[in-house]
Amino acid sequence: MRKTEIYQLLRAKKITTPMIGASLEVSPQSIRSVIANGKGSRRIAQAIADICDKDLYEIFPYYQLLDAEKFQQEEKQAELDRKLAKFA
């Protein structure tokens, strides 16, 4: 989702980045950075998604790619562990 759309969702709920920052005990700049870059602190991204009543992946697709990559790495590691188990 584009940053302008995220800000529109927040405006509709009358929520500002300083309000989110105060709630999470981070700077408003940290909130704006996550919105602008579409990545960064997962905790901040999840909080923004929750406030907007949206799925994390819908607002910040980066995390879906990150999670898919992590899953693939875990699958490869599990396969390697199974293959090497007979040598242990």
C-alpha positions in Angstrom: 0.0 0.0 0.0 1.3 3.5 -0.8 2.2 5.8 2.0 -0.5 8.3 1.0 -3.1 5.6 1.4 -1.8 4.7 4.9 -1.9 8.3 5.9 -5.5 8.6 4.6 -6.5 5.6 6.7 -4.9 7.1 9.8 -6.5 10.5 9.1 -9.9 8.8 8.8 -9.4 7.4 12.3 -8.0 10.8 13.6 -4.7 9.2 14.5 -1.4 10.9 14.0 2.2 9.6 13.9 3.0 11.4 17.2 0.1 9.6 18.8 1.3 6.2 17.6 4.9 7.1 18.6 3.8 8.0 22.1 1.8 4.8 22.5 4.7 2.7 21.3 7.4 4.8 23.0 9.2 5.6 19.8 9.7 8.8 17.9 7.2 10.0 15.3 10.0 9.9 12.9 10.3 6.1 13.4 6.6 5.8 12.6 6.9 8.0 9.5 10.0 6.0 8.4 8.1 2.7 8.5 5.2 4.2 6.5 7.5 5.9 4.0 9.8 2.9 3.4 7.3 0.1 3.8 9.6 -1.7 6.1 11.6 -1.3 9.3 10.3 -2.2 12.7 7.8 -5.0 12.4 6.3 -4.0 15.8 5.6 -0.5 14.4 4.3 -1.9 11.1 2.0 -4.3 12.9 0.7 -1.5 15.2 -0.1 0.6 12.1 -1.9 -2.3 10.4 -3.9 -2.9 13.6 -4.9 0.7 13.8 -6.0 0.7 10.2 -7.9 -2.6 10.7 -5.9 -4.2 7.9 -3.7 -7.2 7.5 0.0 -6.5 8.0 0.8 -8.0 4.5 -1.9 -5.8 2.9 -0.3 -2.6 4.2 3.3 -3.7 4.2 3.9 -6.4 1.5 7.6 -6.4 2.4 6.8 -8.6 5.4 5.1 -11.2 3.3 8.2 -11.5 1.1 10.4 -11.6 4.2 8.3 -14.3 5.9 8.2 -16.3 2.7 12.0 -16.1 2.4 12.4 -17.1 6.0 10.0 -20.1 5.5 12.0 -21.2 2.5 15.3 -21.0 4.5 13.7 -23.0 7.3 12.5 -25.7 4.9 16.0 -26.0 3.3 17.5 -26.3 6.8 15.0 -28.9 7.8 15.7 -30.9 4.7 19.5 -30.7 5.3 19.0 -31.7 8.9 17.0 -34.8 7.8 19.7 -35.8 5.3 22.5 -35.3 7.8 20.7 -37.0 10.7 21.9 -40.5 9.6 25.4 -39.4 10.1 24.9 -38.1 13.6 
